[in-house]
Amino acid sequence: MKNLFTLTAAVLITLVVYSQSPLKMSYQCVIRNSSGALVTNKTIGMKISILQGTSSGSVVFSETYNPNPQTNANGLVTVEIGSGISIIGSLSTIDWESGPYFIKTETDPTGGTTYSIVGTSQLLSVPYALYSSTAGNGFSGNYDDLTNKPVLFNGLWESLTGIPAGFSDGVDNIDDADNDPLNEIQTLSISGSDLSLSKGGGTVVIPGDNWGSQVTISDATLSGNGTTSSPLRIAQQSASSGQILKWNGTTWAPSADLTGGFTLPYDGSISNSGTAFKITNTYSGGGRAIWGFGTAGAGGVIGESTTGTGVLGVATSSTGVNLGVVGHTYSSSGIGVTGSSFASSGTTTGVKGYVASASGFSGHFTGGKFY
């Protein structure tokens, strides 16, 4: 019967560590008969033992299994060491540091306890993770439990090592032939461009103007020299109260300030080939560029020119009803637009109308009488 079945074991040993006891190891092996054929889909009896020291050493752990393990279609059987019925000891009490350890498997292919197949193999590195998982050789958390600790400075001079000679008591005992703690304190002073150190420290010349005595050089546009008693400011340039300085292309000269409006009555003149006064209203809703309003016989808008046009009204839009000049009166005897020629000779015109369109009207009157 002992030669009827053979065991191919130690295919895989995997450590399974749980957060709580018990610890377990997954163990797999392949069962073959004496002819080398796989023993498949068969319930077998199995006993696992862990031996200490040698392959025939003391048993520190042993267990069997209920229900019995069963091979699969490939003859492979899997058990969890540590989950069986304990005979001797437990995995958690094994002192893994005191190895080596060996695993012994005993198998009864009939499913009983008459074990006819026996195999022993050494447990190598993987199972020793069980030892590290229990932190048997781990750090306790106490610094004093460490070995080869560095020497820490405790705040005392004498606890230091490698102190140079002359400093063993924490005091500079080196004799430099100068025991006066004040004779090395120097002061800086400046005079003009000379920067000097006291106690024979020497003097250097600072490049540039005389430091501390030089003032600002100004011209006619500025006054003052930049000192506290004479601050630097813009020169008055003969400007009177209310005037400003304007650049005339050569220098800054006094001039009247522009206030941004007219002071009435306003009277101004200019010799210009273009337009002396022009205002544009870009509003599209019927606004006015100029509005002149006179009361009690005063004229609203009067334009005068000695050779050209006194008042010119232009409507530039090419569509719609647009009016170049409009005159209104609300008096029962008033005149909306009037034109007069005061020359006593020549062909003169009081009001003149011009139209470029052949179908247009140079004059158009609606209602009332025409004289």
C-alpha positions as CSV (number, residue, x, y, z in Angstrom):
1,M,0.0,0.0,0.0
2,K,2.9,2.4,0.7
3,N,3.9,2.3,-3.0
4,L,0.4,2.6,-4.4
5,F,0.4,6.4,-4.3
6,T,3.2,9.0,-4.5
7,L,3.2,12.6,-3.5
8,T,4.4,15.5,-5.5
9,A,4.4,18.3,-2.9
10,A,5.6,21.8,-2.0
11,V,4.3,23.3,-5.3
12,L,3.2,26.5,-3.6
13,I,3.3,27.9,-0.1
14,T,1.8,31.3,0.4
15,L,1.7,33.3,3.6
16,V,-1.7,34.6,4.5
17,V,-1.6,37.2,7.3
18,Y,-4.8,38.4,8.8
19,S,-5.4,41.4,11.0
20,Q,-6.3,39.0,13.8
21,S,-5.2,35.5,14.8
22,P,-5.0,32.7,13.7
23,L,-2.3,33.0,11.1
24,K,-2.6,30.7,8.1
25,M,-0.5,29.3,5.2
26,S,-2.0,28.1,2.0
27,Y,-0.4,24.8,1.0
28,Q,-0.9,22.9,-2.3
29,C,0.4,19.6,-3.6
30,V,-0.3,17.1,-6.4
31,I,-1.2,13.5,-5.6
32,R,-0.1,10.7,-8.1
33,N,-0.4,6.9,-7.9
34,S,2.5,4.5,-8.3
35,S,2.0,4.6,-12.1
36,G,2.4,8.3,-12.1
37,A,-1.3,8.9,-12.9
38,L,-3.0,11.8,-11.2
39,V,-5.4,11.0,-8.3
40,T,-8.3,13.2,-9.4
41,N,-11.5,14.2,-7.7
42,K,-10.9,12.0,-4.6
43,T,-11.3,12.7,-0.9
44,I,-8.0,12.0,1.0
45,G,-6.9,12.1,4.6
46,M,-4.0,14.5,5.3
47,K,-1.9,15.4,8.3
48,I,0.5,18.4,8.3
49,S,3.3,18.8,10.8
50,I,6.1,21.5,11.3
51,L,9.4,20.2,12.6
52,Q,12.1,22.2,14.2
53,G,15.9,21.9,13.5
54,T,16.0,19.0,11.0
55,S,13.7,17.0,8.8
56,S,13.3,14.5,11.7
57,G,13.3,17.2,14.4
58,S,10.8,18.0,17.2
59,V,7.2,18.6,16.2
60,V,6.2,22.1,17.2
61,F,2.9,22.1,15.3
62,S,0.6,19.4,13.8
63,E,-3.0,19.3,12.6
64,T,-5.5,17.2,10.6
65,Y,-8.6,18.3,8.6
66,N,-12.3,17.8,8.8
67,P,-13.8,17.6,6.4
68,N,-11.0,15.9,4.5
69,P,-9.5,17.8,1.6
70,Q,-10.3,16.7,-1.9
71,T,-8.1,16.6,-5.1
72,N,-9.4,18.4,-8.2
73,A,-9.5,17.3,-11.8
74,N,-5.7,18.0,-12.0
75,G,-4.9,16.0,-8.9
76,L,-4.2,19.2,-6.9
77,V,-5.1,19.4,-3.3
78,T,-5.2,22.6,-1.3
79,V,-5.2,23.1,2.5
80,E,-4.9,26.1,4.7
81,I,-2.3,25.3,7.4
82,G,-3.5,26.7,10.6
83,S,-7.2,26.1,9.9
84,G,-7.4,22.4,10.7
85,I,-7.9,20.4,13.9
86,S,-4.9,21.1,16.1
87,I,-3.0,18.1,17.5
88,I,0.2,19.9,18.7
89,G,0.8,23.7,19.2
90,S,-0.3,26.6,16.9
91,L,1.3,28.7,14.3
92,S,1.1,31.8,16.5
93,T,3.3,30.3,19.2
94,I,6.1,29.1,16.9
95,D,9.4,30.9,17.5
96,W,10.3,31.4,13.9
97,E,13.6,32.9,14.8
98,S,14.8,29.5,16.2
99,G,14.7,27.7,12.8
100,P,15.3,26.1,10.5
101,Y,11.8,24.5,10.2
102,F,10.6,21.7,8.0
103,I,7.0,20.9,6.8
104,K,6.0,17.2,6.9
105,T,2.9,16.0,4.9
106,E,1.3,12.6,5.6
107,T,-1.4,11.4,3.2
108,D,-4.0,8.6,3.3
109,P,-5.4,8.3,-0.3
110,T,-8.4,6.4,1.1
111,G,-9.6,9.3,3.2
112,G,-8.7,7.8,6.5
113,T,-5.8,8.2,9.0
114,T,-3.6,5.4,7.7
115,Y,-1.0,7.6,6.2
116,S,1.0,5.8,3.5
117,I,2.5,8.8,1.7
118,V,5.0,10.9,3.7
119,G,7.1,13.8,2.4
120,T,9.3,16.4,4.2
121,S,10.7,19.7,2.9
122,Q,12.4,22.7,4.4
123,L,10.5,25.9,4.9
124,L,12.6,28.7,3.4
125,S,12.1,32.4,3.2
126,V,8.4,32.8,2.7
127,P,7.1,31.4,6.0
128,Y,9.6,33.5,7.9
129,A,7.4,36.5,7.1
130,L,5.3,35.1,9.9
131,Y,8.0,36.1,12.2
132,S,8.2,39.6,10.9
133,S,4.4,39.9,11.0
134,T,4.5,39.4,14.8
135,A,7.2,42.0,15.0
136,G,9.3,39.8,17.1
137,N,12.4,41.6,16.0
138,G,10.7,45.0,15.2
139,F,11.3,48.4,16.7
140,S,9.5,48.8,20.0
141,G,9.0,52.5,19.5
142,N,11.4,53.4,22.3
143,Y,14.4,55.3,21.0
144,D,16.5,53.9,23.9
145,D,15.9,50.3,22.6
146,L,17.9,51.1,19.4
147,T,21.6,50.2,19.1
148,N,24.3,52.2,17.4
149,K,22.4,55.4,18.3
150,P,23.9,58.8,17.3
151,V,25.0,61.0,20.2
152,L,22.5,63.8,20.5
153,F,23.4,67.3,21.7
154,N,21.7,67.8,25.0
155,G,22.3,71.6,25.1
156,L,25.4,71.4,27.3
157,W,28.8,72.5,25.9
158,E,30.6,69.6,27.6
159,S,28.3,67.0,25.8
160,L,29.9,67.9,22.5
161,T,32.8,65.9,21.1
162,G,35.7,67.0,19.0
163,I,35.9,70.5,20.7
164,P,39.0,72.4,19.4
165,A,41.8,73.1,21.9
166,G,41.2,76.4,23.7
167,F,37.4,76.0,23.7
168,S,37.0,73.1,26.1
169,D,35.2,75.4,28.7
170,G,33.1,77.2,26.1
171,V,35.2,80.4,26.3
172,D,37.6,81.8,23.7
173,N,40.9,81.2,25.5
174,I,43.0,81.9,22.4
175,D,45.4,84.8,23.1
176,D,45.4,87.2,20.2
177,A,47.3,89.8,22.1
178,D,44.2,92.1,22.1
179,N,42.0,91.8,25.1
180,D,40.1,95.1,24.5
181,P,36.6,94.3,23.2
182,L,36.0,97.9,22.2
183,N,39.2,98.9,20.3
184,E,38.0,97.2,17.1
185,I,34.7,99.2,16.9
186,Q,35.1,101.8,14.2
187,T,32.9,104.6,12.9
188,L,32.3,105.9,9.3
189,S,32.4,109.6,8.4
190,I,32.1,111.5,5.1
191,S,33.5,114.8,4.1
192,G,32.9,115.9,0.6
193,S,33.9,112.8,-1.5
194,D,36.1,111.3,1.3
195,L,34.8,108.3,3.2
196,S,36.9,107.5,6.3
197,L,37.1,104.9,9.0
198,S,38.2,105.9,12.5
199,K,41.2,104.5,14.4
200,G,43.5,104.5,11.4
201,G,41.1,102.6,9.1
202,G,42.0,104.8,6.1
203,T,40.1,106.9,3.7
204,V,38.7,106.3,0.2
205,V,37.4,108.8,-2.4
206,I,33.9,108.2,-3.6
207,P,33.6,108.9,-7.3
208,G,31.0,111.6,-8.4
209,D,29.9,114.9,-6.9
210,N,30.7,116.1,-3.4
211,W,28.5,114.0,-1.2
212,G,26.4,115.9,1.3
213,S,27.3,119.4,-0.1
214,Q,26.3,119.2,-3.8
215,V,23.1,120.9,-4.9
216,T,21.0,120.8,-8.0
217,I,22.0,122.9,-10.9
218,S,19.0,124.5,-12.5
219,D,18.2,126.8,-15.5
220,A,15.6,129.4,-16.2
221,T,12.8,126.9,-16.2
222,L,13.5,125.8,-12.6
223,S,14.1,127.6,-9.3
224,G,15.6,126.4,-6.1
225,N,18.6,124.1,-5.6
226,G,16.9,120.9,-4.2
227,T,17.7,121.5,-0.5
228,T,15.3,121.7,2.4
229,S,15.6,125.5,2.6
230,S,15.3,126.0,-1.2
231,P,13.2,123.2,-2.7
232,L,13.3,122.6,-6.5
233,R,10.2,123.9,-8.4
234,I,9.1,125.3,-11.7
235,A,10.2,128.9,-12.4
236,Q,7.4,131.5,-12.6
237,Q,8.7,132.8,-15.9
238,S,6.9,136.2,-15.3
239,A,3.4,134.4,-15.3
240,S,0.7,136.3,-13.5
241,S,-2.2,134.9,-11.5
242,G,-4.5,132.7,-13.6
243,Q,-2.0,132.2,-16.4
244,I,-0.3,129.0,-17.3
245,L,3.0,128.1,-19.1
246,K,2.8,126.9,-22.7
247,W,5.5,125.7,-24.9
248,N,5.9,128.1,-27.8
249,G,8.4,126.0,-29.7
250,T,11.4,127.6,-28.1
251,T,10.6,128.0,-24.4
252,W,7.9,128.0,-21.8
253,A,5.9,131.2,-21.9
254,P,3.0,132.6,-19.9
255,S,-0.4,132.3,-21.5
256,A,-4.1,132.5,-20.6
257,D,-5.7,129.3,-19.4
258,L,-8.3,127.5,-21.5
259,T,-11.4,127.0,-19.4
260,G,-13.3,124.9,-21.9
261,G,-16.2,127.3,-22.5
262,F,-17.2,130.8,-23.7
263,T,-17.4,133.9,-21.5
264,L,-20.3,136.1,-22.7
265,P,-20.3,138.3,-24.5
266,Y,-17.8,136.4,-26.7
267,D,-16.1,138.1,-29.7
268,G,-13.3,136.4,-31.6
269,S,-11.8,136.5,-35.1
270,I,-9.4,134.5,-37.2
271,S,-7.9,134.7,-40.7
272,N,-8.5,131.3,-42.1
273,S,-9.1,129.9,-45.6
274,G,-11.4,127.3,-44.1
275,T,-14.2,127.5,-41.6
276,A,-13.9,129.8,-38.6
277,F,-16.5,128.0,-36.5
278,K,-18.0,124.6,-37.1
279,I,-20.2,122.4,-35.0
280,T,-21.5,119.0,-36.0
281,N,-24.4,117.1,-34.3
282,T,-24.3,113.4,-35.1
283,Y,-27.6,112.6,-33.5
284,S,-29.9,110.8,-36.0
285,G,-33.2,111.8,-34.4
286,G,-33.5,115.4,-35.7
287,G,-31.2,117.3,-33.4
288,R,-29.7,120.8,-34.1
289,A,-26.1,121.8,-34.6
290,I,-26.7,125.5,-33.7
291,W,-29.8,127.0,-32.0
292,G,-30.1,130.7,-31.9
293,F,-32.8,132.3,-29.8
294,G,-33.5,136.0,-29.5
295,T,-36.2,137.8,-27.5
296,A,-37.6,141.3,-27.7
297,G,-36.5,142.0,-31.2
298,A,-33.0,140.4,-30.9
299,G,-31.7,138.2,-33.7
300,G,-31.3,134.5,-33.0
301,V,-28.5,133.9,-35.4
302,I,-26.6,136.6,-37.5
303,G,-23.8,135.7,-39.8
304,E,-21.7,138.3,-41.5
305,S,-19.0,138.0,-44.2
306,T,-17.4,140.8,-46.2
307,T,-16.7,138.6,-49.3
308,G,-18.1,135.1,-48.6
309,T,-21.1,133.6,-46.9
310,G,-22.4,134.9,-43.6
311,V,-24.5,131.9,-42.6
312,L,-24.4,128.6,-44.4
313,G,-26.7,125.7,-43.6
314,V,-26.0,122.3,-45.1
315,A,-28.0,119.1,-44.9
316,T,-25.7,116.3,-46.3
317,S,-28.2,113.4,-46.3
318,S,-29.1,112.2,-49.8
319,T,-32.5,110.8,-48.7
320,G,-35.5,112.1,-46.8
321,V,-36.7,115.7,-46.1
322,N,-33.5,117.5,-44.9
323,L,-33.3,121.2,-44.2
324,G,-30.1,123.3,-44.5
325,V,-31.5,126.4,-42.9
326,V,-34.8,126.7,-41.0
327,G,-36.4,129.8,-39.7
328,H,-39.4,130.0,-37.3
329,T,-41.5,132.8,-35.9
330,Y,-44.5,132.7,-33.6
331,S,-45.4,136.4,-33.9
332,S,-48.4,137.4,-35.9
333,S,-46.3,139.9,-37.8
334,G,-42.9,138.0,-37.5
335,I,-40.6,136.7,-40.3
336,G,-39.2,133.2,-40.2
337,V,-36.3,133.8,-42.6
338,T,-35.4,137.2,-44.0
339,G,-32.7,138.3,-46.5
340,S,-31.6,141.8,-47.1
341,S,-29.2,143.4,-49.6
342,F,-28.0,146.9,-48.6
343,A,-26.0,147.8,-51.7
344,S,-27.4,150.8,-53.5
345,S,-26.3,149.6,-56.9
346,G,-25.5,146.5,-58.8
347,T,-27.5,143.2,-59.2
348,T,-28.0,142.2,-55.6
349,T,-30.1,139.4,-54.0
350,G,-31.8,139.4,-50.6
351,V,-32.5,135.6,-50.5
352,K,-31.1,133.2,-53.1
353,G,-32.0,129.5,-53.6
354,Y,-30.1,127.0,-55.7
355,V,-31.0,123.4,-56.7
356,A,-29.0,121.0,-58.9
357,S,-31.8,118.7,-59.7
358,A,-33.7,119.4,-63.0
359,S,-37.0,118.5,-61.2
360,G,-36.2,120.5,-58.1
361,F,-37.2,124.0,-56.9
362,S,-34.9,126.8,-56.2
363,G,-37.7,128.3,-54.2
364,H,-40.8,126.6,-52.7
365,F,-43.6,128.4,-50.8
366,T,-46.7,126.8,-49.3
367,G,-49.7,128.8,-48.2
368,G,-50.2,132.5,-47.8
369,K,-49.1,135.1,-50.2
370,F,-45.9,135.6,-52.2
371,Y,-44.6,139.1,-52.9
